[in-house]
Amino acid sequence: MVKKSDLKDQILTKDGPLLICPFCFAEFSANSGDYWYLEDDFIFTCPECEVEMKLMKKYTTYEEIK
């Protein structure tokens, strides 16, 4: 369960966590400033699947095949 109080300010950073739906893998910002209007105890849920969002890091890798 991710609450608004779990989010941090991510201004000027590119490698911060994202809010990700564990069911459909939809990605949303996890920057606390984007949700200034919500109460600190607000629990994030996926608007499509209605399941609780997870706070996750996303990694991209490149693998040369030729």
mmCIF file of the N, C-alpha and C atoms, coordinates in Angstrom:
data_MODEL
# 
_entry.id   MODEL 
# 
loop_
_atom_site.group_PDB 
_atom_site.id 
_atom_site.type_symbol 
_atom_site.label_atom_id 
_atom_site.label_alt_id 
_atom_site.label_comp_id 
_atom_site.label_asym_id 
_atom_site.label_entity_id 
_atom_site.label_seq_id 
_atom_site.pdbx_PDB_ins_code 
_atom_site.Cartn_x 
_atom_site.Cartn_y 
_atom_site.Cartn_z 
_atom_site.occupancy 
_atom_site.B_iso_or_equiv 
_atom_site.pdbx_formal_charge 
_atom_site.auth_seq_id 
_atom_site.auth_comp_id 
_atom_site.auth_asym_id 
_atom_site.auth_atom_id 
_atom_site.pdbx_PDB_model_num 
ATOM 1   N N  . MET A 1 1  ? 0.856  -1.176 0.000   1.00 0.00 ? 1  MET A N  1 
ATOM 2   C CA . MET A 1 1  ? 0.000  0.000  0.000   1.00 0.00 ? 1  MET A CA 1 
ATOM 3   C C  . MET A 1 1  ? 0.898  1.234  0.000   1.00 0.00 ? 1  MET A C  1 
ATOM 4   N N  . VAL A 1 2  ? 0.729  2.078  -1.008  1.00 0.00 ? 2  VAL A N  1 
ATOM 5   C CA . VAL A 1 2  ? 1.512  3.306  -1.127  1.00 0.00 ? 2  VAL A CA 1 
ATOM 6   C C  . VAL A 1 2  ? 0.613  4.490  -0.796  1.00 0.00 ? 2  VAL A C  1 
ATOM 7   N N  . LYS A 1 3  ? 1.037  5.258  0.196   1.00 0.00 ? 3  LYS A N  1 
ATOM 8   C CA . LYS A 1 3  ? 0.316  6.471  0.587   1.00 0.00 ? 3  LYS A CA 1 
ATOM 9   C C  . LYS A 1 3  ? 1.043  7.686  0.032   1.00 0.00 ? 3  LYS A C  1 
ATOM 10  N N  . LYS A 1 4  ? 0.344  8.806  -0.065  1.00 0.00 ? 4  LYS A N  1 
ATOM 11  C CA . LYS A 1 4  ? 0.966  10.036 -0.537  1.00 0.00 ? 4  LYS A CA 1 
ATOM 12  C C  . LYS A 1 4  ? 2.167  10.397 0.336   1.00 0.00 ? 4  LYS A C  1 
ATOM 13  N N  . SER A 1 5  ? 2.109  10.124 1.609   1.00 0.00 ? 5  SER A N  1 
ATOM 14  C CA . SER A 1 5  ? 3.220  10.452 2.507   1.00 0.00 ? 5  SER A CA 1 
ATOM 15  C C  . SER A 1 5  ? 4.473  9.632  2.201   1.00 0.00 ? 5  SER A C  1 
ATOM 16  N N  . ASP A 1 6  ? 4.348  8.545  1.424   1.00 0.00 ? 6  ASP A N  1 
ATOM 17  C CA . ASP A 1 6  ? 5.499  7.731  1.031   1.00 0.00 ? 6  ASP A CA 1 
ATOM 18  C C  . ASP A 1 6  ? 6.282  8.347  -0.126  1.00 0.00 ? 6  ASP A C  1 
ATOM 19  N N  . LEU A 1 7  ? 5.674  9.288  -0.843  1.00 0.00 ? 7  LEU A N  1 
ATOM 20  C CA . LEU A 1 7  ? 6.316  9.881  -2.012  1.00 0.00 ? 7  LEU A CA 1 
ATOM 21  C C  . LEU A 1 7  ? 7.283  10.980 -1.608  1.00 0.00 ? 7  LEU A C  1 
ATOM 22  N N  . LYS A 1 8  ? 8.309  11.160 -2.430  1.00 0.00 ? 8  LYS A N  1 
ATOM 23  C CA . LYS A 1 8  ? 9.328  12.191 -2.196  1.00 0.00 ? 8  LYS A CA 1 
ATOM 24  C C  . LYS A 1 8  ? 9.302  13.182 -3.359  1.00 0.00 ? 8  LYS A C  1 
ATOM 25  N N  . ASP A 1 9  ? 9.907  14.346 -3.130  1.00 0.00 ? 9  ASP A N  1 
ATOM 26  C CA . ASP A 1 9  ? 10.062 15.340 -4.183  1.00 0.00 ? 9  ASP A CA 1 
ATOM 27  C C  . ASP A 1 9  ? 11.111 14.836 -5.169  1.00 0.00 ? 9  ASP A C  1 
ATOM 28  N N  . GLN A 1 10 ? 10.775 14.799 -6.458  1.00 0.00 ? 10 GLN A N  1 
ATOM 29  C CA . GLN A 1 10 ? 11.695 14.282 -7.463  1.00 0.00 ? 10 GLN A CA 1 
ATOM 30  C C  . GLN A 1 10 ? 12.092 15.343 -8.486  1.00 0.00 ? 10 GLN A C  1 
ATOM 31  N N  . ILE A 1 11 ? 12.056 16.599 -8.081  1.00 0.00 ? 11 ILE A N  1 
ATOM 32  C CA . ILE A 1 11 ? 12.461 17.670 -8.975  1.00 0.00 ? 11 ILE A CA 1 
ATOM 33  C C  . ILE A 1 11 ? 13.939 17.476 -9.329  1.00 0.00 ? 11 ILE A C  1 
ATOM 34  N N  . LEU A 1 12 ? 14.267 17.607 -10.608 1.00 0.00 ? 12 LEU A N  1 
ATOM 35  C CA . LEU A 1 12 ? 15.632 17.501 -11.151 1.00 0.00 ? 12 LEU A CA 1 
ATOM 36  C C  . LEU A 1 12 ? 16.251 16.118 -11.001 1.00 0.00 ? 12 LEU A C  1 
ATOM 37  N N  . THR A 1 13 ? 15.446 15.086 -10.920 1.00 0.00 ? 13 THR A N  1 
ATOM 38  C CA . THR A 1 13 ? 15.973 13.729 -10.882 1.00 0.00 ? 13 THR A CA 1 
ATOM 39  C C  . THR A 1 13 ? 15.280 12.897 -11.960 1.00 0.00 ? 13 THR A C  1 
ATOM 40  N N  . LYS A 1 14 ? 16.008 11.981 -12.563 1.00 0.00 ? 14 LYS A N  1 
ATOM 41  C CA . LYS A 1 14 ? 15.438 11.151 -13.616 1.00 0.00 ? 14 LYS A CA 1 
ATOM 42  C C  . LYS A 1 14 ? 15.364 9.683  -13.233 1.00 0.00 ? 14 LYS A C  1 
ATOM 43  N N  . ASP A 1 15 ? 15.920 9.326  -12.098 1.00 0.00 ? 15 ASP A N  1 
ATOM 44  C CA . ASP A 1 15 ? 15.981 7.909  -11.726 1.00 0.00 ? 15 ASP A CA 1 
ATOM 45  C C  . ASP A 1 15 ? 15.166 7.574  -10.490 1.00 0.00 ? 15 ASP A C  1 
ATOM 46  N N  . GLY A 1 16 ? 14.172 8.387  -10.210 1.00 0.00 ? 16 GLY A N  1 
ATOM 47  C CA . GLY A 1 16 ? 13.327 8.138  -9.049  1.00 0.00 ? 16 GLY A CA 1 
ATOM 48  C C  . GLY A 1 16 ? 12.323 7.029  -9.312  1.00 0.00 ? 16 GLY A C  1 
ATOM 49  N N  . PRO A 1 17 ? 11.643 6.590  -8.281  1.00 0.00 ? 17 PRO A N  1 
ATOM 50  C CA . PRO A 1 17 ? 10.646 5.526  -8.443  1.00 0.00 ? 17 PRO A CA 1 
ATOM 51  C C  . PRO A 1 17 ? 9.396  6.014  -9.169  1.00 0.00 ? 17 PRO A C  1 
ATOM 52  N N  . LEU A 1 18 ? 8.597  5.055  -9.589  1.00 0.00 ? 18 LEU A N  1 
ATOM 53  C CA . LEU A 1 18 ? 7.321  5.302  -10.246 1.00 0.00 ? 18 LEU A CA 1 
ATOM 54  C C  . LEU A 1 18 ? 6.221  4.581  -9.486  1.00 0.00 ? 18 LEU A C  1 
ATOM 55  N N  . LEU A 1 19 ? 5.004  5.043  -9.649  1.00 0.00 ? 19 LEU A N  1 
ATOM 56  C CA . LEU A 1 19 ? 3.848  4.286  -9.178  1.00 0.00 ? 19 LEU A CA 1 
ATOM 57  C C  . LEU A 1 19 ? 3.459  3.355  -10.320 1.00 0.00 ? 19 LEU A C  1 
ATOM 58  N N  . ILE A 1 20 ? 3.461  2.052  -10.068 1.00 0.00 ? 20 ILE A N  1 
ATOM 59  C CA . ILE A 1 20 ? 3.183  1.070  -11.113 1.00 0.00 ? 20 ILE A CA 1 
ATOM 60  C C  . ILE A 1 20 ? 2.088  0.121  -10.639 1.00 0.00 ? 20 ILE A C  1 
ATOM 61  N N  . CYS A 1 21 ? 1.150  -0.150 -11.533 1.00 0.00 ? 21 CYS A N  1 
ATOM 62  C CA . CYS A 1 21 ? 0.096  -1.116 -11.245 1.00 0.00 ? 21 CYS A CA 1 
ATOM 63  C C  . CYS A 1 21 ? 0.675  -2.518 -11.424 1.00 0.00 ? 21 CYS A C  1 
ATOM 64  N N  . PRO A 1 22 ? 0.588  -3.367 -10.426 1.00 0.00 ? 22 PRO A N  1 
ATOM 65  C CA . PRO A 1 22 ? 1.141  -4.716 -10.544 1.00 0.00 ? 22 PRO A CA 1 
ATOM 66  C C  . PRO A 1 22 ? 0.319  -5.633 -11.454 1.00 0.00 ? 22 PRO A C  1 
ATOM 67  N N  . PHE A 1 23 ? -0.842 -5.178 -11.875 1.00 0.00 ? 23 PHE A N  1 
ATOM 68  C CA . PHE A 1 23 ? -1.699 -5.997 -12.734 1.00 0.00 ? 23 PHE A CA 1 
ATOM 69  C C  . PHE A 1 23 ? -1.542 -5.635 -14.208 1.00 0.00 ? 23 PHE A C  1 
ATOM 70  N N  . CYS A 1 24 ? -1.714 -4.341 -14.546 1.00 0.00 ? 24 CYS A N  1 
ATOM 71  C CA . CYS A 1 24 ? -1.639 -3.911 -15.954 1.00 0.00 ? 24 CYS A CA 1 
ATOM 72  C C  . CYS A 1 24 ? -0.337 -3.199 -16.300 1.00 0.00 ? 24 CYS A C  1 
ATOM 73  N N  . PHE A 1 25 ? 0.496  -2.953 -15.307 1.00 0.00 ? 25 PHE A N  1 
ATOM 74  C CA . PHE A 1 25 ? 1.801  -2.295 -15.450 1.00 0.00 ? 25 PHE A CA 1 
ATOM 75  C C  . PHE A 1 25 ? 1.707  -0.853 -15.931 1.00 0.00 ? 25 PHE A C  1 
ATOM 76  N N  . ALA A 1 26 ? 0.584  -0.193 -15.694 1.00 0.00 ? 26 ALA A N  1 
ATOM 77  C CA . ALA A 1 26 ? 0.461  1.236  -15.982 1.00 0.00 ? 26 ALA A CA 1 
ATOM 78  C C  . ALA A 1 26 ? 1.432  1.992  -15.080 1.00 0.00 ? 26 ALA A C  1 
ATOM 79  N N  . GLU A 1 27 ? 2.045  3.044  -15.612 1.00 0.00 ? 27 GLU A N  1 
ATOM 80  C CA . GLU A 1 27 ? 3.035  3.832  -14.868 1.00 0.00 ? 27 GLU A CA 1 
ATOM 81  C C  . GLU A 1 27 ? 2.515  5.239  -14.622 1.00 0.00 ? 27 GLU A C  1 
ATOM 82  N N  . PHE A 1 28 ? 2.739  5.719  -13.407 1.00 0.00 ? 28 PHE A N  1 
ATOM 83  C CA . PHE A 1 28 ? 2.346  7.067  -13.029 1.00 0.00 ? 28 PHE A CA 1 
ATOM 84  C C  . PHE A 1 28 ? 3.479  7.719  -12.259 1.00 0.00 ? 28 PHE A C  1 
ATOM 85  N N  . SER A 1 29 ? 3.495  9.025  -12.263 1.00 0.00 ? 29 SER A N  1 
ATOM 86  C CA . SER A 1 29 ? 4.498  9.784  -11.527 1.00 0.00 ? 29 SER A CA 1 
ATOM 87  C C  . SER A 1 29 ? 4.454  9.435  -10.038 1.00 0.00 ? 29 SER A C  1 
ATOM 88  N N  . ALA A 1 30 ? 5.624  9.416  -9.420  1.00 0.00 ? 30 ALA A N  1 
ATOM 89  C CA . ALA A 1 30 ? 5.694  9.237  -7.968  1.00 0.00 ? 30 ALA A CA 1 
ATOM 90  C C  . ALA A 1 30 ? 6.313  10.477 -7.322  1.00 0.00 ? 30 ALA A C  1 
ATOM 91  N N  . ASN A 1 31 ? 6.186  11.608 -7.994  1.00 0.00 ? 31 ASN A N  1 
ATOM 92  C CA . ASN A 1 31 ? 6.687  12.879 -7.466  1.00 0.00 ? 31 ASN A CA 1 
ATOM 93  C C  . ASN A 1 31 ? 5.632  13.452 -6.519  1.00 0.00 ? 31 ASN A C  1 
ATOM 94  N N  . SER A 1 32 ? 6.009  13.679 -5.287  1.00 0.00 ? 32 SER A N  1 
ATOM 95  C CA . SER A 1 32 ? 5.043  14.168 -4.291  1.00 0.00 ? 32 SER A CA 1 
ATOM 96  C C  . SER A 1 32 ? 4.392  15.477 -4.707  1.00 0.00 ? 32 SER A C  1 
ATOM 97  N N  . GLY A 1 33 ? 5.117  16.331 -5.423  1.00 0.00 ? 33 GLY A N  1 
ATOM 98  C CA . GLY A 1 33 ? 4.577  17.622 -5.857  1.00 0.00 ? 33 GLY A CA 1 
ATOM 99  C C  . GLY A 1 33 ? 3.442  17.502 -6.854  1.00 0.00 ? 33 GLY A C  1 
ATOM 100 N N  . ASP A 1 34 ? 3.351  16.370 -7.535  1.00 0.00 ? 34 ASP A N  1 
ATOM 101 C CA . ASP A 1 34 ? 2.269  16.168 -8.485  1.00 0.00 ? 34 ASP A CA 1 
ATOM 102 C C  . ASP A 1 34 ? 0.931  15.891 -7.804  1.00 0.00 ? 34 ASP A C  1 
ATOM 103 N N  . TYR A 1 35 ? 0.988  15.603 -6.512  1.00 0.00 ? 35 TYR A N  1 
ATOM 104 C CA . TYR A 1 35 ? -0.218 15.239 -5.762  1.00 0.00 ? 35 TYR A CA 1 
ATOM 105 C C  . TYR A 1 35 ? -0.408 16.130 -4.536  1.00 0.00 ? 35 TYR A C  1 
ATOM 106 N N  . TRP A 1 36 ? -0.009 17.408 -4.652  1.00 0.00 ? 36 TRP A N  1 
ATOM 107 C CA . TRP A 1 36 ? -0.054 18.343 -3.535  1.00 0.00 ? 36 TRP A CA 1 
ATOM 108 C C  . TRP A 1 36 ? -1.449 18.484 -2.937  1.00 0.00 ? 36 TRP A C  1 
ATOM 109 N N  . TYR A 1 37 ? -2.485 18.231 -3.730  1.00 0.00 ? 37 TYR A N  1 
ATOM 110 C CA . TYR A 1 37 ? -3.876 18.449 -3.315  1.00 0.00 ? 37 TYR A CA 1 
ATOM 111 C C  . TYR A 1 37 ? -4.468 17.270 -2.525  1.00 0.00 ? 37 TYR A C  1 
ATOM 112 N N  . LEU A 1 38 ? -3.729 16.156 -2.446  1.00 0.00 ? 38 LEU A N  1 
ATOM 113 C CA . LEU A 1 38 ? -4.236 14.969 -1.751  1.00 0.00 ? 38 LEU A CA 1 
ATOM 114 C C  . LEU A 1 38 ? -3.794 14.949 -0.287  1.00 0.00 ? 38 LEU A C  1 
ATOM 115 N N  . GLU A 1 39 ? -4.568 14.309 0.541   1.00 0.00 ? 39 GLU A N  1 
ATOM 116 C CA . GLU A 1 39 ? -4.206 14.116 1.952   1.00 0.00 ? 39 GLU A CA 1 
ATOM 117 C C  . GLU A 1 39 ? -3.034 13.136 2.042   1.00 0.00 ? 39 GLU A C  1 
ATOM 118 N N  . ASP A 1 40 ? -2.210 13.256 3.088   1.00 0.00 ? 40 ASP A N  1 
ATOM 119 C CA . ASP A 1 40 ? -1.037 12.385 3.252   1.00 0.00 ? 40 ASP A CA 1 
ATOM 120 C C  . ASP A 1 40 ? -1.397 10.915 3.394   1.00 0.00 ? 40 ASP A C  1 
ATOM 121 N N  . ASP A 1 41 ? -2.609 10.597 3.846   1.00 0.00 ? 41 ASP A N  1 
ATOM 122 C CA . ASP A 1 41 ? -2.996 9.194  4.017   1.00 0.00 ? 41 ASP A CA 1 
ATOM 123 C C  . ASP A 1 41 ? -3.733 8.616  2.799   1.00 0.00 ? 41 ASP A C  1 
ATOM 124 N N  . PHE A 1 42 ? -3.750 9.379  1.676   1.00 0.00 ? 42 PHE A N  1 
ATOM 125 C CA . PHE A 1 42 ? -4.380 8.895  0.444   1.00 0.00 ? 42 PHE A CA 1 
ATOM 126 C C  . PHE A 1 42 ? -3.636 7.661  -0.066  1.00 0.00 ? 42 PHE A C  1 
ATOM 127 N N  . ILE A 1 43 ? -4.359 6.592  -0.400  1.00 0.00 ? 43 ILE A N  1 
ATOM 128 C CA . ILE A 1 43 ? -3.767 5.349  -0.907  1.00 0.00 ? 43 ILE A CA 1 
ATOM 129 C C  . ILE A 1 43 ? -3.959 5.312  -2.422  1.00 0.00 ? 43 ILE A C  1 
ATOM 130 N N  . PHE A 1 44 ? -2.848 5.126  -3.158  1.00 0.00 ? 44 PHE A N  1 
ATOM 131 C CA . PHE A 1 44 ? -2.899 5.113  -4.615  1.00 0.00 ? 44 PHE A CA 1 
ATOM 132 C C  . PHE A 1 44 ? -3.397 3.774  -5.143  1.00 0.00 ? 44 PHE A C  1 
ATOM 133 N N  . THR A 1 45 ? -4.390 3.837  -6.009  1.00 0.00 ? 45 THR A N  1 
ATOM 134 C CA . THR A 1 45 ? -4.901 2.654  -6.694  1.00 0.00 ? 45 THR A CA 1 
ATOM 135 C C  . THR A 1 45 ? -4.925 2.944  -8.192  1.00 0.00 ? 45 THR A C  1 
ATOM 136 N N  . CYS A 1 46 ? -4.804 1.895  -8.993  1.00 0.00 ? 46 CYS A N  1 
ATOM 137 C CA . CYS A 1 46 ? -4.825 2.026  -10.443 1.00 0.00 ? 46 CYS A CA 1 
ATOM 138 C C  . CYS A 1 46 ? -6.225 2.469  -10.872 1.00 0.00 ? 46 CYS A C  1 
ATOM 139 N N  . PRO A 1 47 ? -6.337 3.523  -11.656 1.00 0.00 ? 47 PRO A N  1 
ATOM 140 C CA . PRO A 1 47 ? -7.660 3.975  -12.085 1.00 0.00 ? 47 PRO A CA 1 
ATOM 141 C C  . PRO A 1 47 ? -8.346 2.991  -13.031 1.00 0.00 ? 47 PRO A C  1 
ATOM 142 N N  . GLU A 1 48 ? -7.582 2.154  -13.693 1.00 0.00 ? 48 GLU A N  1 
ATOM 143 C CA . GLU A 1 48 ? -8.149 1.183  -14.630 1.00 0.00 ? 48 GLU A CA 1 
ATOM 144 C C  . GLU A 1 48 ? -8.523 -0.120 -13.928 1.00 0.00 ? 48 GLU A C  1 
ATOM 145 N N  . CYS A 1 49 ? -7.598 -0.668 -13.137 1.00 0.00 ? 49 CYS A N  1 
ATOM 146 C CA . CYS A 1 49 ? -7.785 -1.997 -12.521 1.00 0.00 ? 49 CYS A CA 1 
ATOM 147 C C  . CYS A 1 49 ? -8.340 -1.946 -11.104 1.00 0.00 ? 49 CYS A C  1 
ATOM 148 N N  . GLU A 1 50 ? -8.226 -0.780 -10.469 1.00 0.00 ? 50 GLU A N  1 
ATOM 149 C CA . GLU A 1 50 ? -8.672 -0.581 -9.093  1.00 0.00 ? 50 GLU A CA 1 
ATOM 150 C C  . GLU A 1 50 ? -7.922 -1.462 -8.091  1.00 0.00 ? 50 GLU A C  1 
ATOM 151 N N  . VAL A 1 51 ? -6.646 -1.744 -8.368  1.00 0.00 ? 51 VAL A N  1 
ATOM 152 C CA . VAL A 1 51 ? -5.792 -2.453 -7.412  1.00 0.00 ? 51 VAL A CA 1 
ATOM 153 C C  . VAL A 1 51 ? -4.766 -1.456 -6.878  1.00 0.00 ? 51 VAL A C  1 
ATOM 154 N N  . GLU A 1 52 ? -4.205 -1.752 -5.716  1.00 0.00 ? 52 GLU A N  1 
ATOM 155 C CA . GLU A 1 52 ? -3.249 -0.836 -5.103  1.00 0.00 ? 52 GLU A CA 1 
ATOM 156 C C  . GLU A 1 52 ? -1.971 -0.758 -5.929  1.00 0.00 ? 52 GLU A C  1 
ATOM 157 N N  . MET A 1 53 ? -1.497 0.474  -6.111  1.00 0.00 ? 53 MET A N  1 
ATOM 158 C CA . MET A 1 53 ? -0.267 0.719  -6.858  1.00 0.00 ? 53 MET A CA 1 
ATOM 159 C C  . MET A 1 53 ? 0.935  0.313  -6.007  1.00 0.00 ? 53 MET A C  1 
ATOM 160 N N  . LYS A 1 54 ? 2.049  0.040  -6.671  1.00 0.00 ? 54 LYS A N  1 
ATOM 161 C CA . LYS A 1 54 ? 3.317  -0.274 -6.017  1.00 0.00 ? 54 LYS A CA 1 
ATOM 162 C C  . LYS A 1 54 ? 4.303  0.840  -6.344  1.00 0.00 ? 54 LYS A C  1 
ATOM 163 N N  . LEU A 1 55 ? 5.182  1.160  -5.408  1.00 0.00 ? 55 LEU A N  1 
ATOM 164 C CA . LEU A 1 55 ? 6.246  2.130  -5.628  1.00 0.00 ? 55 LEU A CA 1 
ATOM 165 C C  . LEU A 1 55 ? 7.462  1.334  -6.085  1.00 0.00 ? 55 LEU A C  1 
ATOM 166 N N  . MET A 1 56 ? 7.866  1.531  -7.354  1.00 0.00 ? 56 MET A N  1 
ATOM 167 C CA . MET A 1 56 ? 8.898  0.687  -7.942  1.00 0.00 ? 56 MET A CA 1 
ATOM 168 C C  . MET A 1 56 ? 9.910  1.503  -8.726  1.00 0.00 ? 56 MET A C  1 
ATOM 169 N N  . LYS A 1 57 ? 11.116 0.954  -8.866  1.00 0.00 ? 57 LYS A N  1 
ATOM 170 C CA . LYS A 1 57 ? 12.148 1.518  -9.739  1.00 0.00 ? 57 LYS A CA 1 
ATOM 171 C C  . LYS A 1 57 ? 12.072 0.785  -11.064 1.00 0.00 ? 57 LYS A C  1 
ATOM 172 N N  . LYS A 1 58 ? 12.272 1.511  -12.151 1.00 0.00 ? 58 LYS A N  1 
ATOM 173 C CA . LYS A 1 58 ? 12.261 0.916  -13.483 1.00 0.00 ? 58 LYS A CA 1 
ATOM 174 C C  . LYS A 1 58 ? 13.684 0.960  -14.038 1.00 0.00 ? 58 LYS A C  1 
ATOM 175 N N  . TYR A 1 59 ? 14.145 -0.176 -14.535 1.00 0.00 ? 59 TYR A N  1 
ATOM 176 C CA . TYR A 1 59 ? 15.477 -0.264 -15.126 1.00 0.00 ? 59 TYR A CA 1 
ATOM 177 C C  . TYR A 1 59 ? 15.344 -0.656 -16.585 1.00 0.00 ? 59 TYR A C  1 
ATOM 178 N N  . THR A 1 60 ? 16.118 -0.011 -17.437 1.00 0.00 ? 60 THR A N  1 
ATOM 179 C CA . THR A 1 60 ? 16.168 -0.363 -18.836 1.00 0.00 ? 60 THR A CA 1 
ATOM 180 C C  . THR A 1 60 ? 17.568 -0.871 -19.151 1.00 0.00 ? 60 THR A C  1 
ATOM 181 N N  . THR A 1 61 ? 17.638 -1.988 -19.830 1.00 0.00 ? 61 THR A N  1 
ATOM 182 C CA . THR A 1 61 ? 18.945 -2.547 -20.189 1.00 0.00 ? 61 THR A CA 1 
ATOM 183 C C  . THR A 1 61 ? 19.010 -2.726 -21.700 1.00 0.00 ? 61 THR A C  1 
ATOM 184 N N  . TYR A 1 62 ? 20.214 -2.685 -22.209 1.00 0.00 ? 62 TYR A N  1 
ATOM 185 C CA . TYR A 1 62 ? 20.467 -2.904 -23.626 1.00 0.00 ? 62 TYR A CA 1 
ATOM 186 C C  . TYR A 1 62 ? 21.392 -4.084 -23.772 1.00 0.00 ? 62 TYR A C  1 
ATOM 187 N N  . GLU A 1 63 ? 21.045 -4.962 -24.694 1.00 0.00 ? 63 GLU A N  1 
ATOM 188 C CA . GLU A 1 63 ? 21.847 -6.138 -24.933 1.00 0.00 ? 63 GLU A CA 1 
ATOM 189 C C  . GLU A 1 63 ? 22.158 -6.206 -26.428 1.00 0.00 ? 63 GLU A C  1 
ATOM 190 N N  . GLU A 1 64 ? 23.438 -6.203 -26.757 1.00 0.00 ? 64 GLU A N  1 
ATOM 191 C CA . GLU A 1 64 ? 23.837 -6.253 -28.154 1.00 0.00 ? 64 GLU A CA 1 
ATOM 192 C C  . GLU A 1 64 ? 23.617 -7.666 -28.672 1.00 0.00 ? 64 GLU A C  1 
ATOM 193 N N  . ILE A 1 65 ? 22.977 -7.791 -29.825 1.00 0.00 ? 65 ILE A N  1 
ATOM 194 C CA . ILE A 1 65 ? 22.732 -9.124 -30.391 1.00 0.00 ? 65 ILE A CA 1 
ATOM 195 C C  . ILE A 1 65 ? 23.507 -9.345 -31.685 1.00 0.00 ? 65 ILE A C  1 
ATOM 196 N N  . LYS A 1 66 ? 24.085 -8.302 -32.234 1.00 0.00 ? 66 LYS A N  1 
ATOM 197 C CA . LYS A 1 66 ? 24.922 -8.467 -33.418 1.00 0.00 ? 66 LYS A CA 1 
ATOM 198 C C  . LYS A 1 66 ? 25.898 -7.337 -33.550 1.00 0.00 ? 66 LYS A C  1 
# 
